[in-house]
Amino acid sequence: MPNTVSNLIGGGRVQQLAEVVGAYATAANTTVHFDVISQGVLLYTTAATANWTLNLRGNSSVTLNSLLSTGQAATVAHIVTTGTTAYYASTIQVDSTTTNVTTKWQGGTAPTSGNASSLDTYSFTVIKTAATTYTVLASQTQFK
């Protein structure tokens, strides 16, 4: 799908209406790199084998900081298959660091586990508030 921008009545913009889903037969563990240039939704179809750090970035050579201007945001979803042990995303990073990254979880409390034998969907809106400074709005939802 071409990367196009459409102006709407009232001055809004739509970058893309359809998101690319990167589906991988991979288990979440250690560090998961979410490349926002490649996809808006990242699906891991193999059951997680450990808690993981989620690193939101442009890709391996492009920072998210270079893609976003102050006052812009990117929203992505990470869908993780869980087995009988309820592993979860324990740390959220932007461009491989937690420095100047403030994560605010829906409901006010970060999860301390995943949900066994389900698909856990994590949604993140990364708002760039200053150079290399972000507020991340996060949620975890169980689908079974």
Z-matrix of the N, CA and C atoms (Angstrom, degrees):
N
C 1 1.440
C 2 1.523 1 107.98
N 3 1.329 2 118.63 1 132.02
C 4 1.460 3 119.90 2 179.80
C 5 1.518 4 110.59 3 -68.44
N 6 1.308 5 115.49 4 148.90
C 7 1.452 6 121.19 5 178.93
C 8 1.519 7 107.63 6 -86.50
N 9 1.330 8 116.98 7 97.91
C 10 1.446 9 121.75 8 -177.49
C 11 1.509 10 110.57 9 -119.51
N 12 1.322 11 115.25 10 157.31
C 13 1.455 12 121.93 11 177.26
C 14 1.514 13 107.72 12 -120.10
N 15 1.320 14 117.37 13 130.18
C 16 1.455 15 122.18 14 178.03
C 17 1.518 16 108.79 15 -117.15
N 18 1.328 17 116.50 16 132.65
C 19 1.461 18 120.76 17 175.26
C 20 1.513 19 109.24 18 -85.00
N 21 1.309 20 116.08 19 142.43
C 22 1.447 21 122.22 20 -179.39
C 23 1.523 22 109.54 21 -114.02
N 24 1.313 23 116.70 22 161.16
C 25 1.456 24 120.71 23 174.82
C 26 1.524 25 107.53 24 -59.54
N 27 1.311 26 117.08 25 132.68
C 28 1.455 27 121.02 26 -178.22
C 29 1.516 28 112.52 27 97.08
N 30 1.319 29 117.95 28 -1.25
C 31 1.457 30 121.04 29 173.69
C 32 1.510 31 116.25 30 90.39
N 33 1.323 32 118.88 31 1.69
C 34 1.463 33 120.34 32 178.20
C 35 1.512 34 111.19 33 -72.20
N 36 1.321 35 115.95 34 167.18
C 37 1.465 36 121.49 35 178.71
C 38 1.512 37 109.13 36 -132.33
N 39 1.307 38 115.23 37 143.90
C 40 1.456 39 121.40 38 172.80
C 41 1.518 40 106.67 39 -119.21
N 42 1.324 41 116.61 40 116.77
C 43 1.464 42 120.98 41 -179.88
C 44 1.518 43 110.30 42 -75.29
N 45 1.317 44 115.95 43 -50.79
C 46 1.454 45 121.87 44 -178.73
C 47 1.515 46 107.62 45 -153.32
N 48 1.306 47 117.16 46 140.61
C 49 1.458 48 119.90 47 177.19
C 50 1.517 49 112.20 48 -94.03
N 51 1.307 50 117.38 49 -27.69
C 52 1.460 51 121.30 50 179.73
C 53 1.529 52 108.62 51 -106.81
N 54 1.315 53 115.81 52 131.40
C 55 1.461 54 121.22 53 178.63
C 56 1.521 55 109.76 54 -97.88
N 57 1.301 56 115.70 55 142.71
C 58 1.456 57 121.08 56 174.58
C 59 1.531 58 108.05 57 -78.70
N 60 1.329 59 116.50 58 133.36
C 61 1.462 60 121.79 59 175.68
C 62 1.528 61 107.57 60 -104.04
N 63 1.316 62 115.94 61 116.96
C 64 1.458 63 120.91 62 173.46
C 65 1.515 64 107.84 63 -89.28
N 66 1.320 65 117.56 64 107.49
C 67 1.469 66 122.00 65 -178.30
C 68 1.523 67 108.81 66 -106.17
N 69 1.328 68 115.52 67 126.25
C 70 1.465 69 120.45 68 -175.54
C 71 1.525 70 110.24 69 -133.89
N 72 1.323 71 117.15 70 137.97
C 73 1.463 72 122.48 71 173.97
C 74 1.531 73 107.25 72 -80.88
N 75 1.307 74 114.55 73 66.74
C 76 1.461 75 123.00 74 -174.18
C 77 1.517 76 108.75 75 -130.60
N 78 1.305 77 117.14 76 148.78
C 79 1.464 78 122.28 77 175.99
C 80 1.521 79 109.32 78 -99.84
N 81 1.312 80 116.86 79 133.88
C 82 1.462 81 120.37 80 174.03
C 83 1.528 82 108.70 81 -67.98
N 84 1.327 83 116.01 82 131.65
C 85 1.466 84 122.48 83 174.70
C 86 1.526 85 107.36 84 -168.78
N 87 1.264 86 118.91 85 162.55
C 88 1.475 87 126.70 86 -177.90
C 89 1.527 88 111.35 87 44.67
N 90 1.355 89 119.04 88 -103.89
C 91 1.470 90 121.17 89 -179.51
C 92 1.517 91 110.27 90 -120.29
N 93 1.323 92 115.42 91 128.41
C 94 1.459 93 122.67 92 175.28
C 95 1.522 94 106.74 93 -106.20
N 96 1.325 95 116.66 94 122.67
C 97 1.455 96 121.49 95 177.36
C 98 1.525 97 108.72 96 -94.73
N 99 1.323 98 115.91 97 118.19
C 100 1.462 99 121.65 98 178.50
C 101 1.519 100 107.29 99 -99.16
N 102 1.336 101 116.65 100 106.57
C 103 1.457 102 122.65 101 -179.03
C 104 1.524 103 109.19 102 -90.03
N 105 1.335 104 116.65 103 101.82
C 106 1.461 105 120.63 104 -174.95
C 107 1.529 106 112.34 105 -68.93
N 108 1.315 107 118.33 106 -18.67
C 109 1.465 108 120.89 107 175.89
C 110 1.527 109 110.06 108 -68.31
N 111 1.318 110 117.47 109 -33.16
C 112 1.465 111 122.30 110 -174.57
C 113 1.516 112 114.24 111 -86.14
N 114 1.334 113 117.34 112 -33.44
C 115 1.459 114 119.93 113 -174.67
C 116 1.521 115 110.99 114 -158.19
N 117 1.338 116 114.87 115 158.69
C 118 1.457 117 121.58 116 173.31
C 119 1.513 118 110.81 117 -100.18
N 120 1.331 119 115.86 118 -20.00
C 121 1.463 120 122.57 119 179.41
C 122 1.523 121 107.11 120 -130.07
N 123 1.322 122 116.18 121 130.38
C 124 1.458 123 122.34 122 178.82
C 125 1.521 124 107.83 123 -118.15
N 126 1.336 125 116.66 124 117.47
C 127 1.459 126 123.02 125 -177.25
C 128 1.515 127 110.09 126 -112.64
N 129 1.338 128 115.98 127 121.55
C 130 1.466 129 122.00 128 174.12
C 131 1.522 130 107.21 129 -103.97
N 132 1.327 131 117.09 130 118.32
C 133 1.467 132 121.09 131 -172.51
C 134 1.521 133 114.20 132 -94.07
N 135 1.323 134 118.35 133 -9.03
C 136 1.459 135 121.96 134 176.95
C 137 1.526 136 108.10 135 -99.42
N 138 1.324 137 117.44 136 139.86
C 139 1.465 138 121.81 137 -175.61
C 140 1.529 139 111.65 138 -57.49
N 141 1.328 140 115.03 139 136.12
C 142 1.471 141 121.55 140 177.72
C 143 1.523 142 110.01 141 -55.74
N 144 1.331 143 115.83 142 144.91
C 145 1.460 144 120.82 143 -178.73
C 146 1.526 145 112.71 144 -113.67
N 147 1.330 146 117.61 145 -3.05
C 148 1.466 147 122.68 146 178.95
C 149 1.519 148 108.11 147 -169.89
N 150 1.329 149 116.78 148 164.37
C 151 1.457 150 119.71 149 169.87
C 152 1.524 151 107.49 150 -63.84
N 153 1.322 152 117.28 151 153.58
C 154 1.455 153 119.61 152 -175.82
C 155 1.525 154 111.40 153 -137.58
N 156 1.329 155 113.39 154 159.27
C 157 1.458 156 122.48 155 170.35
C 158 1.517 157 106.51 156 -96.60
N 159 1.328 158 116.97 157 130.83
C 160 1.456 159 120.79 158 176.11
C 161 1.515 160 108.33 159 -100.51
N 162 1.324 161 115.96 160 120.14
C 163 1.456 162 122.77 161 -179.79
C 164 1.527 163 109.22 162 -107.43
N 165 1.326 164 116.25 163 110.19
C 166 1.460 165 122.41 164 178.55
C 167 1.528 166 108.42 165 -88.25
N 168 1.333 167 116.11 166 125.15
C 169 1.463 168 120.19 167 -176.53
C 170 1.528 169 108.92 168 -151.99
N 171 1.334 170 116.49 169 171.32
C 172 1.465 171 119.67 170 173.36
C 173 1.515 172 109.06 171 -67.83
N 174 1.323 173 115.94 172 -63.90
C 175 1.463 174 124.16 173 169.26
C 176 1.527 175 106.98 174 -164.12
N 177 1.311 176 118.07 175 -165.28
C 178 1.466 177 119.69 176 -174.08
C 179 1.525 178 113.13 177 -66.06
N 180 1.320 179 118.43 178 -18.98
C 181 1.467 180 119.98 179 -179.73
C 182 1.527 181 113.99 180 -122.63
N 183 1.330 182 118.25 181 -1.78
C 184 1.468 183 122.61 182 -179.70
C 185 1.519 184 108.60 183 -124.54
N 186 1.328 185 117.14 184 126.96
C 187 1.456 186 120.53 185 179.55
C 188 1.520 187 111.11 186 -81.11
N 189 1.315 188 115.69 187 153.81
C 190 1.455 189 120.66 188 172.35
C 191 1.528 190 109.26 189 -66.14
N 192 1.331 191 115.88 190 -34.18
C 193 1.460 192 120.84 191 177.67
C 194 1.528 193 111.31 192 -55.76
N 195 1.337 194 117.65 193 -38.94
C 196 1.466 195 120.45 194 -179.01
C 197 1.530 196 112.27 195 -76.09
N 198 1.330 197 117.55 196 -19.33
C 199 1.462 198 121.10 197 -179.26
C 200 1.524 199 113.04 198 -87.22
N 201 1.338 200 116.38 199 -28.60
C 202 1.458 201 120.87 200 -176.52
C 203 1.520 202 110.91 201 -106.68
N 204 1.320 203 116.02 202 138.92
C 205 1.459 204 121.43 203 169.59
C 206 1.521 205 108.04 204 -91.70
N 207 1.306 206 117.64 205 158.65
C 208 1.457 207 120.93 206 175.21
C 209 1.533 208 108.47 207 -55.67
N 210 1.321 209 115.85 208 131.60
C 211 1.456 210 121.39 209 -178.21
C 212 1.519 211 113.68 210 92.15
N 213 1.323 212 117.80 211 -0.18
C 214 1.458 213 121.29 212 175.30
C 215 1.528 214 109.79 213 -103.99
N 216 1.333 215 115.01 214 160.45
C 217 1.464 216 120.64 215 -178.18
C 218 1.520 217 109.79 216 -138.94
N 219 1.307 218 115.32 217 157.26
C 220 1.466 219 123.10 218 171.91
C 221 1.524 220 107.12 219 -128.99
N 222 1.330 221 116.40 220 135.23
C 223 1.457 222 121.15 221 178.73
C 224 1.520 223 108.70 222 -117.57
N 225 1.328 224 115.99 223 129.18
C 226 1.457 225 122.33 224 -177.87
C 227 1.520 226 109.81 225 -137.34
N 228 1.333 227 115.64 226 164.11
C 229 1.467 228 121.59 227 176.84
C 230 1.518 229 109.52 228 -131.27
N 231 1.325 230 115.33 229 136.50
C 232 1.467 231 121.76 230 175.42
C 233 1.523 232 106.98 231 -117.03
N 234 1.325 233 116.44 232 117.21
C 235 1.459 234 122.40 233 -179.49
C 236 1.521 235 107.85 234 -105.62
N 237 1.332 236 115.40 235 123.23
C 238 1.457 237 120.93 236 -174.17
C 239 1.522 238 109.44 237 -123.17
N 240 1.324 239 115.37 238 129.18
C 241 1.457 240 121.07 239 173.13
C 242 1.524 241 107.99 240 -77.32
N 243 1.334 242 116.08 241 133.87
C 244 1.460 243 119.96 242 176.52
C 245 1.522 244 108.96 243 -118.07
N 246 1.313 245 114.97 244 147.34
C 247 1.462 246 121.22 245 176.33
C 248 1.523 247 109.12 246 -97.76
N 249 1.319 248 116.05 247 -147.52
C 250 1.464 249 119.90 248 -177.90
C 251 1.527 250 112.33 249 -72.31
N 252 1.332 251 117.60 250 -21.66
C 253 1.462 252 120.72 251 173.82
C 254 1.521 253 107.85 252 -97.49
N 255 1.316 254 116.38 253 128.26
C 256 1.466 255 122.52 254 -171.69
C 257 1.523 256 112.13 255 -89.41
N 258 1.326 257 116.29 256 74.05
C 259 1.463 258 120.66 257 177.05
C 260 1.526 259 109.66 258 -72.45
N 261 1.336 260 116.10 259 162.66
C 262 1.466 261 119.52 260 -175.89
C 263 1.530 262 111.64 261 -154.12
N 264 1.332 263 114.73 262 167.23
C 265 1.464 264 121.42 263 175.48
C 266 1.525 265 107.49 264 -75.29
N 267 1.324 266 116.42 265 107.90
C 268 1.476 267 120.96 266 -173.59
C 269 1.522 268 113.24 267 -92.26
N 270 1.331 269 118.05 268 -21.25
C 271 1.461 270 122.09 269 -179.09
C 272 1.521 271 108.93 270 -141.07
N 273 1.336 272 116.49 271 139.36
C 274 1.461 273 121.81 272 177.04
C 275 1.524 274 108.03 273 -115.78
N 276 1.329 275 115.55 274 126.74
C 277 1.460 276 121.90 275 178.65
C 278 1.529 277 109.79 276 -121.03
N 279 1.330 278 115.63 277 157.31
C 280 1.459 279 122.01 278 167.63
C 281 1.520 280 105.91 279 -123.66
N 282 1.310 281 116.54 280 126.70
C 283 1.466 282 122.49 281 -178.77
C 284 1.532 283 111.84 282 51.60
N 285 1.333 284 115.76 283 44.24
C 286 1.473 285 124.59 284 173.84
C 287 1.527 286 115.57 285 68.92
N 288 1.331 287 117.13 286 22.87
C 289 1.462 288 119.28 287 176.91
C 290 1.527 289 110.74 288 -145.50
N 291 1.332 290 115.38 289 154.11
C 292 1.459 291 120.87 290 171.43
C 293 1.531 292 110.88 291 -101.78
N 294 1.338 293 116.61 292 -4.25
C 295 1.457 294 120.70 293 178.44
C 296 1.526 295 109.41 294 -64.96
N 297 1.319 296 116.53 295 129.65
C 298 1.472 297 123.75 296 -179.09
C 299 1.528 298 112.86 297 63.66
N 300 1.325 299 116.54 298 24.38
C 301 1.461 300 122.00 299 175.60
C 302 1.522 301 107.11 300 -116.31
N 303 1.320 302 116.01 301 112.50
C 304 1.461 303 121.44 302 177.89
C 305 1.522 304 107.83 303 -105.29
N 306 1.328 305 116.84 304 113.74
C 307 1.457 306 121.34 305 -179.65
C 308 1.519 307 108.84 306 -100.44
N 309 1.326 308 115.38 307 126.05
C 310 1.465 309 122.59 308 178.09
C 311 1.522 310 107.74 309 -116.52
N 312 1.346 311 115.05 310 121.08
C 313 1.453 312 120.82 311 -175.63
C 314 1.520 313 111.10 312 -93.73
N 315 1.315 314 115.83 313 142.21
C 316 1.453 315 121.42 314 175.02
C 317 1.528 316 108.37 315 -55.72
N 318 1.313 317 117.13 316 133.28
C 319 1.459 318 121.43 317 -177.91
C 320 1.516 319 112.92 318 85.86
N 321 1.331 320 118.51 319 -8.81
C 322 1.454 321 122.13 320 173.32
C 323 1.512 322 116.98 321 92.86
N 324 1.333 323 118.16 322 -6.23
C 325 1.456 324 120.39 323 -177.27
C 326 1.528 325 110.30 324 -133.71
N 327 1.318 326 115.76 325 131.27
C 328 1.461 327 120.02 326 176.70
C 329 1.521 328 109.93 327 -66.55
N 330 1.328 329 117.95 328 144.55
C 331 1.467 330 119.54 329 177.55
C 332 1.526 331 110.79 330 -64.96
N 333 1.326 332 114.85 331 149.81
C 334 1.468 333 121.24 332 176.82
C 335 1.525 334 111.11 333 -114.14
N 336 1.331 335 115.64 334 3.35
C 337 1.454 336 120.93 335 174.51
C 338 1.515 337 108.15 336 -163.88
N 339 1.311 338 114.41 337 168.22
C 340 1.450 339 120.19 338 172.09
C 341 1.519 340 108.41 339 -93.65
N 342 1.318 341 116.00 340 -159.69
C 343 1.464 342 122.26 341 178.26
C 344 1.524 343 107.65 342 -122.45
N 345 1.325 344 116.26 343 121.31
C 346 1.456 345 121.22 344 -174.87
C 347 1.523 346 111.92 345 -62.91
N 348 1.314 347 115.08 346 143.52
C 349 1.468 348 123.91 347 173.55
C 350 1.521 349 112.88 348 51.35
N 351 1.322 350 115.86 349 54.26
C 352 1.458 351 120.36 350 -178.79
C 353 1.526 352 109.93 351 -153.09
N 354 1.304 353 115.42 352 -174.95
C 355 1.454 354 122.39 353 168.05
C 356 1.520 355 106.69 354 -107.68
N 357 1.303 356 117.12 355 115.77
C 358 1.458 357 121.14 356 175.18
C 359 1.516 358 107.37 357 -94.40
N 360 1.312 359 115.63 358 126.30
C 361 1.457 360 121.24 359 179.90
C 362 1.515 361 109.17 360 -110.80
N 363 1.314 362 114.53 361 121.19
C 364 1.461 363 121.93 362 177.68
C 365 1.522 364 107.53 363 -104.63
N 366 1.311 365 115.74 364 128.15
C 367 1.457 366 121.25 365 176.97
C 368 1.520 367 108.33 366 -112.78
N 369 1.334 368 116.35 367 134.73
C 370 1.461 369 121.38 368 -178.42
C 371 1.519 370 109.81 369 -132.52
N 372 1.311 371 116.11 370 128.15
C 373 1.461 372 121.80 371 168.47
C 374 1.513 373 106.19 372 -111.69
N 375 1.334 374 115.79 373 114.33
C 376 1.459 375 122.71 374 -178.00
C 377 1.521 376 107.13 375 -98.99
N 378 1.327 377 116.36 376 113.92
C 379 1.455 378 122.17 377 -179.74
C 380 1.523 379 108.24 378 -105.89
N 381 1.322 380 116.04 379 122.27
C 382 1.462 381 119.69 380 177.91
C 383 1.526 382 107.76 381 -85.04
N 384 1.334 383 116.42 382 115.36
C 385 1.460 384 121.86 383 -176.26
C 386 1.525 385 112.93 384 -99.61
N 387 1.312 386 117.26 385 -18.33
C 388 1.472 387 124.58 386 176.56
C 389 1.524 388 106.03 387 -167.61
N 390 1.336 389 116.83 388 176.73
C 391 1.466 390 120.09 389 178.72
C 392 1.527 391 109.29 390 -56.18
N 393 1.312 392 117.11 391 125.86
C 394 1.473 393 125.84 392 -179.49
C 395 1.530 394 113.17 393 49.83
N 396 1.321 395 116.98 394 33.75
C 397 1.462 396 122.95 395 179.47
C 398 1.525 397 108.57 396 -132.47
N 399 1.340 398 115.77 397 129.42
C 400 1.457 399 120.20 398 -171.79
C 401 1.521 400 112.01 399 -139.35
N 402 1.329 401 114.60 400 149.18
C 403 1.452 402 122.42 401 163.71
C 404 1.520 403 105.48 402 -111.18
N 405 1.326 404 116.66 403 126.64
C 406 1.460 405 121.70 404 179.69
C 407 1.527 406 107.91 405 -111.62
N 408 1.321 407 116.37 406 118.88
C 409 1.463 408 121.75 407 174.62
C 410 1.516 409 106.56 408 -93.06
N 411 1.321 410 116.48 409 122.39
C 412 1.459 411 121.14 410 -170.62
C 413 1.520 412 111.95 411 -127.58
N 414 1.326 413 115.23 412 149.08
C 415 1.465 414 120.38 413 173.66
C 416 1.517 415 108.97 414 -146.80
N 417 1.327 416 114.05 415 156.84
C 418 1.466 417 121.76 416 175.80
C 419 1.520 418 106.69 417 -128.34
N 420 1.337 419 117.02 418 127.15
C 421 1.455 420 122.10 419 -179.80
C 422 1.515 421 108.87 420 -129.00
N 423 1.330 422 116.06 421 135.97
C 424 1.456 423 121.47 422 178.15
C 425 1.519 424 110.59 423 -92.35
N 426 1.335 425 115.88 424 134.54
C 427 1.451 426 122.47 425 171.24
C 428 1.511 427 107.71 426 -122.60
N 429 1.318 428 116.10 427 126.22
C 430 1.459 429 120.48 428 -175.48
C 431 1.505 430 110.65 429 -135.73
